[in-house]
Amino acid sequence: SPEMPEGAGTVDEPYLIRDANDLGVIWLEPSACYRLDASIDLAGTTWAVAVVPWFDGTFDGNDCVIRNLHVEGVGYLGLFGQSSADAMISNLGLEVLDVNGTANYVGGLVGCHAGRVSASFCSGAVAGDSLVGGLVGANDGGIETSRATGAVDGTGVYAGGLAGRNVGKIAESCSAGAVQGG
């Protein structure tokens, strides 16, 4: 069975994420605390689902960057598929992103977001059917001091540069890039 990375998964001693293998075990303990300890290049790997399908823990990107995230799947796609109201994601950059879904809730960072995202950015292409956004597909939570750059392509309804649909709160954030969709 996969081993958890170094750390205790607590606020004081978060699990330290250093490579793709570490990223790949977050789904085992989705309520724990994590900190990116180094930038990670995921070139050469394609995910069929979100790297972390469900998350309600804390993820501190530590001002590091995850590059070349490539997801080809159905729905609830992004680095995180769904985040709960308890999820906190901060200080994280995603560069050279390529997320392609055939269904709904597709974002660069989170497909369906209900938690808090702060000081994070996504740069790259995101495509799906409905509820497609450069940062999050649907925002029911909070987003602050974040940005998304790159093309967003939704074949259905609700496509947006930052969030495909927003019923939450967004502050001090921006997007740049072409958006196509309803």
Steps between C-alpha positions, in 0.01 A plus 500: 500500500622855434686677778409847621777758448716644778298684765206437729221653293431764764504881481833508688650205310335475158583219262778630270427453130820471296409303185221346294488192723435718805224685311348167407436391859311812617171326412573245777475771768298782342437674834866536598734800469754512217780732393678503165871476583630532143370587156387192306506432127233248396603484132439158347210404727132522406226465761154363410353653817595791726832440676308543829133411430366629834672739744400653830840559653763775478743531210772765525680535169783680682545723190608195300372405155355183352579493127355298212188365672318309223152360566283331237174385654128543548398745775602638841848560363798714600781448748210452745167360380284628784588706807274519805421808708786398732763491223769771497735533203759778496828625351488255210588548135402272213688564174471348151170352602291286265169377640246348260163366607202368309250588776444764771699657784838547337756746638875540501525485878160364614206365303231571761625731776331571833803584717751785497765573238748782555821629339489235227513501122441278198656548160394280211207353312179370657217343300179318582123502451331720764631673813850549360747755639868582485537478879182318611209354306242609756562720804275454802775606739753780510778609266739784579822645359505237225516502124458285191657549158442288194221381278174371644267307271156383613275326251194543725400775741692682772853563379723765657861607514524469878185303592249340267222583743523703821255489790773558756734791565787620282733783606815657354523240223519513121516298184651555157452286195239405245176348629257310279170352613154583622 
